[in-house]
Amino acid sequence: MDYSQFLCMTEELSLLSVIVILFLADLFVCGKEERGLACAADGTCAVSGCGCHFRTVFPVLLMLVHTVINLVPWCSACAAPAEAFGGMYQHTAMMTIMKSVLNVGVIVVFLMAAKWLNAPENRIKMGEFHTITLFTVLGMYFMISSGHFIMFFIGLELASIPMTALIAYDKKRMESAEAGAKFILLALFSSGLLLYGISLIYGACGTLYFDAIGRTIQPNLLSILGLVLFISGMGFKISLVPFHLWTADTYEGAPTVVTGFLSVISKGSAAFVLFTVLVKVFGSEAFMGAWSEGFFWIIIASITIANLFAIRQKNLKRFMAFSAISQAGYLVLGIMGGTSQGMTALVFYLLVYMAANLGAFAVLHVVEQNSGKIGMDDYDGLYQTNPKLAFLMTLCLFSLAGIPPFAGFFSKFFVFMAAFKAGFHLLVFIALVNTVISLYYYLMIVKAMYIKPNDNPIATFKSDCGTRAALAICTAGVILLGLVSCVYNYIDSFAYGL
């Protein structure tokens, strides 16, 4: 066996090293509760040598090192395409950039979760949260770098099964356990559909390599049905209508930190892989017309239905769930036409959406941790007691709505431009109309925080250091990503498509 092929798997090996180090650190650097000692209810440690705060900071530091090492293709050798395991694993510069985007999101999630993990009920399982989250990301890495449907499916399951454990992390809370049960059951059905579609494609072509299928596949009953089942399975992962029914219940029941992770990182990796498979496997003219027509209606349904249902929500986690479904429609807009410009727009949109959405979830999380409130009416008058949080929430919502000069405006502009140049003029017009509807319901939260009176508003509180750091990163992304054009240009230099 030629072990030199592992050298092109630097991102996966680096992340696996982080997982092993965290596993050993959790084993030997134990909190007081594992030695029979008790920490204060507010998370402060009265006894030295506890290790509680070390166990929340250490994963962030390791992920920072991992991200910096693998942030971008530093040299021409790193940017050169490579493969391993006979082409089942593939490495390109664009895949490295996509993995780096996921890494930044994971760092923000770990920062958000610091105080929550130091709570007495979560401290003993703190290590499991970090390890399971990173195993999920490892599965996404394999999905992104797959050149073969078996490698793709292994990565998909490695990402999906640990995600169920994260959703049901608060196992003693009925809503969390229910959300985990709903997610795993629907994930099983969607994986079954997807795997059946892959088997039909294999029956039609006799191979599972993306490139080989793209050269040999012909439009017949087996291959078309396989395409339909594949899109159905991936539609569940991205929360596209009509495969979205699990989203609101799962987002509401899962811990808020996990909901933020699920809404951005999981969805983004699935959308990137969907683009790759459609371009490499179904990129011929005979198939592109079929899946473009299908996604035309899926995108319209996702954006429109999600916007209409978001208006009716009173629970902010359900509200953000329907917002995520709508944003998934805009994200998939970059797939239309399968062009390199569309890939650039998709990755840039994901990066901006990650900053804005995780920023909004950071505010929801810290408010919930300090007040226990998550309803929209609870945010009435938030500006009076917590003006900084209200202001940062407003910035993130404006970016999600696509208001200039925030980065969300530029990300929507780029996906609209990619779809328009691909010839989908009516689709872009409908998406623009829906942007106005989304602006209305995002402003409902702004109105609650700044205008609606409240005799008993959420009390003034001080955010923890982790949340403040996460909000600083997200705010910088919301403001700067749209103004610093070199980010988009750099992504575009490595994009590929039809």
N, C-alpha and C positions, 0 to 999 in steps of 0.2 A: 504494500500500500504506500502511495506517495503522500507523506504527511505534509509536504510543502503546500498542498492545496488549502490547508487550514489557514495559511497566512493571509488569504483574502477575506477571511471571516473575522477581521479584527474587532468589529463592533460587537458581534455575538460573543466572542471569547472575552472581551473586556467586560461586557455586562454579566457574563457568567461568573467572572472573577469577583465582581461586586456582590453578586448573590451569595457566593461561598463565604466571602469575608463577613458579610452581614449575618449569615447563619452562624458562623463561629463566634462572632462578637455577641450575638444574642445568647449564645450558650454560656459564655464565660463572664460577660459583663451583665450581671443580673440586677434587677431592681430590688428594692427593699421588700416588696411584697412577696418575693420568692424566697426571702430569708426570714419570713415571719414578722417583718417590720412593717409599719404603716406610714404612708406619706399623708400629708395634709390633704384635705378635700379639694383645695384649690390648685393642687398640683405642685406645691412647693415642697421641698425636701428638708426635713428637720435634722436628718442624720447625714453626715458626710459619707461619701463613697457610694451613694445610692445608684448612680448610673442612669437614672431615668432620662435626664436631659441629654446626656451623652448619646443615648440610643435614639434620640430624635434628630440630633445635629449630625451625627456620624453618617447616616445614609445620605443626607444632603451633600456633605463634603465628598463622599465617594462618587455620587452621581455628577457632581461638578467636575471632578477629575476625569471621569469617564466621558463626559460631554465635551470637555476641552480637547481631549486626546482625539476624539472622533468627530469633532464639530463639523469640519468641512474637509474636502480633499486637499490636503496641504501641498502635495507635490503631484507631478505628472504621473508618477507611478501609482499613487493612490487613486488618481482619477481614471486610470485606464480600466476598461472592463476586464473582469476576471470571472472565473467560475470554478466550482468544486463539485465533487460527487457526480462526475459525468454530465454536468450541466444542470443538475437538479437545483443547485444553489448558484445564484448569479450575483455579481457585485458591479454596480455602476456608481458614478459620482452622485447621480440624482437620488439613488437609494440611500446613500450616506447622508445627504441633506435631509431627506424625509425622516430618517432615524434620529437625526439631531433635533428636529422639530419635536418629535415625541419625547426626547430626553428633557428638553426645556419644560415641557408640560408636566412631566413627572416630578421635576424639582419643585415646581410651583405647588403641586398637590402635596408633596411631602412637607413643605413649609406651612401650608394651610392646616395640615393634620397634626402639627406638633402639640398644641395644647390639648386637642381632643384625645390624642393617644396617651397623654399624661394623666388623663382622668382616671380615678381609681378603678372603674370597671373595665377600662381598656389597657391599663398599663401592663398587665401580665401577658397580653397577646399583642404587644406592640411589635415585636420582631416578626410575627406572622404577617402583619399588615404590609411591612416593607418587602418581605420576601415574596409574598403572593403577588403583590403589585408588579414587582420586577420580573417574575416569571410570566405574567401576562404580557409585559412589554417584550420579553424575549420571543414569545410566540408571534407577536406583531413583526418583529425583526425578520423571522423566518418567512412570514407571509410576504413581506415587502421584497425579499431577495429570492423568492421562489421562481424557478424556471420550469417547474414540473408540478403537476396537480397533486401528487402525493406529498411533496414538500409543502405546498400551499395548504393542504388539508391538515397536516401535522401542526403547522404554525397556527392555523385557525382554531384547532381544538386546544392547543396549549394556551392560546389567548382567552378562549371562552370559558373553560372549566374553572380556572382560578378566579375569573371575574365573578362567577356565581358565589364563591366563598367571600369575596369582597362585599357583594351586595347583601349577603346574609350575615355580615360581620357582627352586627348587633343582634345576635341570635336570641337573646332574651326579650327583644322587642318584637311584638307580633308582626308589625308592618314590615320589618326588615326580613324576617323569615319568610313571610308571604311573598315579598318581592323576589327573593332568591329562588323560591319554588316556581314562580311564574316564569322567571328568566330561564332557568335550566330546562323546563319543559318545552318552552317555545324554541329555545336554542337547539334542543334535540330534534324537533320537527324541521327546523330550518336547515340544520346540518344534514338531515336525511334527504330533504329535497335537493340540496346542493350536491351531495354525494351521488344521488341517483342521476342527476344531470351530468356529472363527471363521467359516470359509468356509460351513459349513452354516447357521450363524446368519444370515449375510448372505443366503444363498439363501432362508431362510424369511421374512426381514423386508425385504430390499432396502435396508438401511442398516447402518452400523457405529457410529453414535452411540449411546452407552449410553442416554440418555433416550428417544430415538426408538424404540429396540428395546423398551425397557420398556413403551412405550405400545401397541405393535403386535404383539408376539410372542404366538403362540398355541401351546398344547401339541399339537404334531404330531411326526411321526417325525424330521423334519430338526432341529427346535429341541431336542428331547429328546436326540438323539444328539450335537448340538453341545454341549449342557450337559455330558453325560458326558465328552466328549473334552476340554472346557475344564477340568473339575475334575481329570481325569487329568494334564494338563500342569502345572497348578498344584500338584498333589500332589507331583510330582517336586521342584519348587522349594522346597516347605516340608518335604520329607522325611516325608511321611505314608505309613503302611502302606496298600497294598502297593507304593508307589512309592519305597521307602526303601533298596533294596538297594545303591545306590551309596555310601551315606553313610559306613559304617564304613571302607571301603577308602580313600575320598577323604580323610576326616578323618585317618586314620593316616598317609597318604603326604604330605599337604600340610605345609608349615612350620606350627609350632604357632600362630604369630601369625595366619596365614591361616585356620587351622582355627577360631580364636575369632571372626574376622570372619565366616566363612561360617556359623557356627552361630547367630549372633544377628542381624546386620544384614541379610544377604541374606534370611533366613527371615522376619524381621519385616516387611520391606517387601512381600514376596509375600503374607503373611497379610492385611495391611491392604488390598491391592488386591483380593484374593479377596473380602473382605467387601464392598468397594465395588461390585464387579461383580455379586455375587449380589443385593445390595439394589436396585441401579439397573436391572439388566437382567432378572434372574429373581426380582423381588420380588413378583410376583402370587401369589395363593393357589394357582393351578394348578401353579406351579413350586416354590413354597416348600416344600410338603409333600414333593415328590420329592427335592430336594437336602437337606432336613433329615433325611429317612430315610437317605439315602446317607451323610451325615456322621455320623449316629448310629453306624453300624457302623464307619466309618473311624476315628473317635475311639477307640472301644473297642479296635479292633485295634491302633492306634498306641500307645496307653498300655500295654496289656497285653503285647503281644509285645515291645515295646522294654524294658519293665521286666524281663521274664523273661530276655532275652538279655543285658541289662546285668549281671545277677548273675554270669554266666559269664565276663566279660571280665577279662583280666589286664593288657592294655595300656591305660593310662589314656586315651589318645586315642580308642581304640575304645570304651572305657567311656563317655566323654563324648559320643561319637557316638550311642549308644543312649539316653543321657540326653536328648540334644537331640531325638531322635525322640519320646520320651515327652513332653517339654515342648511339642513342636509340637502334640501332641494336646490338651493343656490350653489352649494358645494359641488353637486353632481352636474350642475350646468356647465362646468369646465370640461366634462367628459364629452359633450356633444361635438361631433366632428372628429374626435380623437387626435387633435393637432398638438404639436409641441407647445404652442401658445396656450392651449387649454390646460396642459399639464402644469405649466408655470403658474397660470391663474389659480388652479386647484390647490397647489402647495402653498402659494402665497395667501390664498383665502383661508386655508386651514391655520396658518401661522397667526394671522390677524384674529380670526375667530377664537383661537385658543387664548390669546391675550385678553380679549373682551369677555368671553364667557367665563373663564376661570376667575377673572377679576370680579364679575358679578356673583359667582358662587362663593368667592372668598368673603364678600360682604354678607351674603345670606348665611354662611356658616358661622361667622363670628357673632352675628346678631342672634342666631339660634343658640349658640353656646352660652351666651351671656343673658339671654332673656327667655329662651325656650319658645320664641314666637317665629312663625314662618308664613303667616297669612298676609295678604296684601293690605287688609285693613289695619294690621298691626304696625305697618310702616307709616301710617298717618302721623305727620309731625316729626318724623325722624330728624329732619334738618335742625329742629330746635334743640335737640339733646345731643345729637352726634353729627355735626355739620360736615366733618371731614369724610366720614363714611358715606353720607348722602351725596356729597360731591363726587366721590370716586365712583359710586354706583351710577350716577348720572353720566359720567364719561363713558363707562362701559356700555350702558344702554344706548347712548347716542352712536357709539361705534357699531353695535349690533344692528341698529336701525339704518346705518349707512349715511349718517349726517356728516358733511364736510366740516372741518378739515381732518376729522379723525380717520384712522387707518381703515375702518370698516367701509367708508365711502370708496376708497381706492380699490379695496379688494373686490367689492361688488362691481365697480367699473371694469376691472380687468376680466372677471368672468363673463360679464355682459358683452364686452368687446370680443372675447374669444368665441362665444356662441354666435354673435352677430356676424363675424367674419366667416364662420362656418356655414352661414346661410339660414340660421334659425331666427329670423327677424320677429315673427309673431310670438315666439316663445320669450324672447327678450322683452317685448312689449308687455306681455302678461306678467312677467317677473317684476317689471318696473311698477306696474299697477299694484301688485302685492306688496311692494316695498312701502308704499304709502299706507296700506292697511297695517303693516307691522309697526310703522312709526306711531300709529295711534295707540296700540296696546303697550308699546314700550313707554310712551309718555304717560300712560295711566299710573305707572309706578312713580315717575317723576312728580306727577301731580299729587300723589299720596304723600310723598316725602316733603314737598315744599308748600303745598297750598291747603290741603285738607286739614282742618283743625282736629285736635285730639286732646281730650282732657286728661288722659292717662297714657302719654307716649312712652316709648321704650326708654328706660332710664339711661343716663349717661354712663358709659363704661370705657375702659382703656383696652385697646386691642393688644394681643400678645405680640412678641417680636416676630414670630414666624409669619403670622398673618400680615403684619406690616411689610415684611420683606416680600411676600407674595404679591401684595397689592402694589408695591413699588415696581416690581418687574412687569406686572400686567399693565399698569398705567403708562410706563415707559413704552411698552409695545403698542398700546392704543394710540399714543401721540406720535411716536417716532417712525413706526413702520411705514406709514403712508407718506412721510416727508423725506425719508432717507431712501432715495430711488435705487441706490446700489444694491439693496437687498433683493428687490425684484429682478434687477438685471443679472445679478449673480445666479439666482435660481434659473433664470431663463437660459443662461449659458450652458447648462447641463441638461435641459429638458429634451425629451424625445417624443415622437408621435408619428402619425401617418404622413 
